[in-house]
Amino acid sequence: MDLNELRNQIDSIDSDILELFAKRMEVCRKVAEYKKVNNLPVMQGGREKQIIERVRANSPEDLQDGAAMLFQNIMDISKCLQSAEIERNCGHFSPKPFKPEAAAKIACQGTVGAYSEAACKKLFGDKPAVFYHEFEDVFNAVENGEADYGILPLENSTIGTISETYSLMSRHSFNICSLVRVEITHCLAASECATLESVKRVYSKAEALSQCSEYIKTHGLVRREYANTALSAEYVLEKNDPEAACICSRSCAELYGLKILNDRIADAYPNYTRFICFSKDYVAPKNADTISVCMTVPNTPGSLYRMLTKFSIAGLNLTKIENKNIAGSDFEVLFYLDFKGSCADEKVVSLLHDLENEMTFFRFLGSFKEVL
């Protein structure tokens, strides 16, 4: 028997498997109809366990694990199909319209000249921002109704995620309604009395210092962390010390009357930071095309793989996965996921309900479109 004959046999078997798979899914649809009429849950763990045990018992010893995985995948597909059938015509997530022009108060961290102000202007135009000293103050302002929207940095293309923002996201109630991309063009700025040769210390926020680490190392500068880039510029201006400089934007340096000693000093270009704009209520633009959620998965073998499989079955593209340890837990992890989709799409609504029912913890974080 040659290779082509063996491949022909495989093709024939595959056709049989596909036909049986389609028959099984058709029965699953009928099961979903029964569960919907009788108000039964899609997830029935005892039934799954029975099937897997039977599959293992009837499989050759060297194929038990593979057979168990195969049937687990089949059952996951079945559950997604059943969930979609049960959730059909059950309504969509209905946000309030996002109207930047109607905003009365926008909360930002920092002060005038900070990159967060640039993000605010990009989204809200000439509406003035109200500045708060700490990141958490911005969340509190939105959560308590003091501000309509809050803006905070989420991730940078050079150094990755902003840990403080993610840490606060896990503790506050909010809804992301926009993602704003701002180009970061750091410069080294100082008072008029300073020169490139006289500068010994450089002030800025931790992320900006990290983004310019090679420049700082090459010039033998001592890092000094400060609340943010604009406040560091304000500090250097007031200090008027020839040994002190700051890392900030060109526009910030010009705003505070500082001398630019070197421009575009970041380790990599282009260098972007994404800022989230969030509100207390579920607000979303009409053209929202990205959804953000967070969750913890059950502490069982293959649970992460099975969760990700749901997106594949639904034909939805995951654009971001972040995992953050949960403070005070035994290394338990909270997953943040962004995926392409609209809450007007039934398959998206079905997936969201499915995740809410099956994950140990689940939160819908918002629906938005990135402003480039």
Secondary structure in CASP SS format (residue, H / E / C, confidence):
PFRMAT SS
TARGET T0000
AUTHOR 0000-0000-0000
METHOD secondary structure of the structure
MODEL  1
M C 1.00
D C 1.00
L H 1.00
N H 1.00
E H 1.00
L H 1.00
R H 1.00
N H 1.00
Q H 1.00
I H 1.00
D H 1.00
S H 1.00
I H 1.00
D H 1.00
S H 1.00
D H 1.00
I H 1.00
L H 1.00
E H 1.00
L H 1.00
F H 1.00
A H 1.00
K H 1.00
R H 1.00
M H 1.00
E H 1.00
V H 1.00
C H 1.00
R H 1.00
K H 1.00
V H 1.00
A H 1.00
E H 1.00
Y H 1.00
K H 1.00
K H 1.00
V H 1.00
N C 1.00
N C 1.00
L C 1.00
P C 1.00
V C 1.00
M C 1.00
Q C 1.00
G H 1.00
G H 1.00
R H 1.00
E H 1.00
K H 1.00
Q H 1.00
I H 1.00
I H 1.00
E H 1.00
R H 1.00
V H 1.00
R H 1.00
A H 1.00
N H 1.00
S C 1.00
P C 1.00
E H 1.00
D H 1.00
L H 1.00
Q H 1.00
D H 1.00
G H 1.00
A H 1.00
A H 1.00
M H 1.00
L H 1.00
F H 1.00
Q H 1.00
N H 1.00
I H 1.00
M H 1.00
D H 1.00
I H 1.00
S H 1.00
K H 1.00
C H 1.00
L H 1.00
Q H 1.00
S H 1.00
A H 1.00
E H 1.00
I H 1.00
E H 1.00
R C 1.00
N C 1.00
C C 1.00
G C 1.00
H C 1.00
F C 1.00
S C 1.00
P C 1.00
K E 1.00
P E 1.00
F C 1.00
K C 1.00
P H 1.00
E H 1.00
A H 1.00
A C 1.00
A C 1.00
K C 1.00
I E 1.00
A E 1.00
C E 1.00
Q E 1.00
G C 1.00
T C 1.00
V C 1.00
G C 1.00
A C 1.00
Y H 1.00
S H 1.00
E H 1.00
A H 1.00
A H 1.00
C H 1.00
K H 1.00
K H 1.00
L H 1.00
F H 1.00
G C 1.00
D C 1.00
K C 1.00
P C 1.00
A E 1.00
V E 1.00
F E 1.00
Y E 1.00
H C 1.00
E C 1.00
F H 1.00
E H 1.00
D H 1.00
V H 1.00
F H 1.00
N H 1.00
A H 1.00
V H 1.00
E H 1.00
N C 1.00
G C 1.00
E C 1.00
A C 1.00
D C 1.00
Y E 1.00
G E 1.00
I E 1.00
L E 1.00
P E 1.00
L E 1.00
E E 1.00
N E 1.00
S C 1.00
T C 1.00
I C 1.00
G E 1.00
T E 1.00
I C 1.00
S H 1.00
E H 1.00
T H 1.00
Y H 1.00
S H 1.00
L H 1.00
M H 1.00
S C 1.00
R C 1.00
H C 1.00
S C 1.00
F C 1.00
N E 1.00
I E 1.00
C E 1.00
S E 1.00
L E 1.00
V E 1.00
R E 1.00
V E 1.00
E E 1.00
I C 1.00
T C 1.00
H E 1.00
C E 1.00
L E 1.00
A E 1.00
A E 1.00
S C 1.00
E C 1.00
C C 1.00
A C 1.00
T C 1.00
L C 1.00
E C 1.00
S C 1.00
V C 1.00
K C 1.00
R E 1.00
V E 1.00
Y E 1.00
S E 1.00
K C 1.00
A H 1.00
E H 1.00
A H 1.00
L H 1.00
S H 1.00
Q H 1.00
C C 1.00
S H 1.00
E H 1.00
Y H 1.00
I H 1.00
K H 1.00
T H 1.00
H C 1.00
G C 1.00
L C 1.00
V E 1.00
R E 1.00
R E 1.00
E E 1.00
Y C 1.00
A C 1.00
N C 1.00
T H 1.00
A H 1.00
L H 1.00
S H 1.00
A H 1.00
E H 1.00
Y H 1.00
V H 1.00
L H 1.00
E H 1.00
K H 1.00
N C 1.00
D C 1.00
P C 1.00
E C 1.00
A E 1.00
A E 1.00
C E 1.00
I E 1.00
C E 1.00
S E 1.00
R H 1.00
S H 1.00
C H 1.00
A H 1.00
E H 1.00
L H 1.00
Y C 1.00
G C 1.00
L C 1.00
K E 1.00
I E 1.00
L E 1.00
N E 1.00
D E 1.00
R C 1.00
I C 1.00
A C 1.00
D C 1.00
A C 1.00
Y C 1.00
P C 1.00
N C 1.00
Y E 1.00
T E 1.00
R E 1.00
F E 1.00
I E 1.00
C E 1.00
F E 1.00
S E 1.00
K C 1.00
D C 1.00
Y C 1.00
V E 1.00
A E 1.00
P C 1.00
K C 1.00
N C 1.00
A C 1.00
D C 1.00
T E 1.00
I E 1.00
S E 1.00
V E 1.00
C E 1.00
M E 1.00
T E 1.00
V C 1.00
P C 1.00
N C 1.00
T C 1.00
P C 1.00
G C 1.00
S H 1.00
L H 1.00
Y H 1.00
R H 1.00
M H 1.00
L H 1.00
T H 1.00
K H 1.00
F H 1.00
S H 1.00
I H 1.00
A H 1.00
G C 1.00
L C 1.00
N C 1.00
L E 1.00
T E 1.00
K E 1.00
I E 1.00
E E 1.00
N E 1.00
K E 1.00
N E 1.00
I C 1.00
A C 1.00
G C 1.00
S C 1.00
D C 1.00
F C 1.00
E C 1.00
V E 1.00
L E 1.00
F E 1.00
Y E 1.00
L E 1.00
D E 1.00
F E 1.00
K E 1.00
G C 1.00
S C 1.00
C C 1.00
A C 1.00
D C 1.00
E H 1.00
K H 1.00
V H 1.00
V H 1.00
S H 1.00
L H 1.00
L H 1.00
H H 1.00
D H 1.00
L H 1.00
E H 1.00
N H 1.00
E H 1.00
M C 1.00
T C 1.00
F E 1.00
F E 1.00
R E 1.00
F E 1.00
L E 1.00
G E 1.00
S E 1.00
F E 1.00
K C 1.00
E E 1.00
V E 1.00
L C 1.00
END
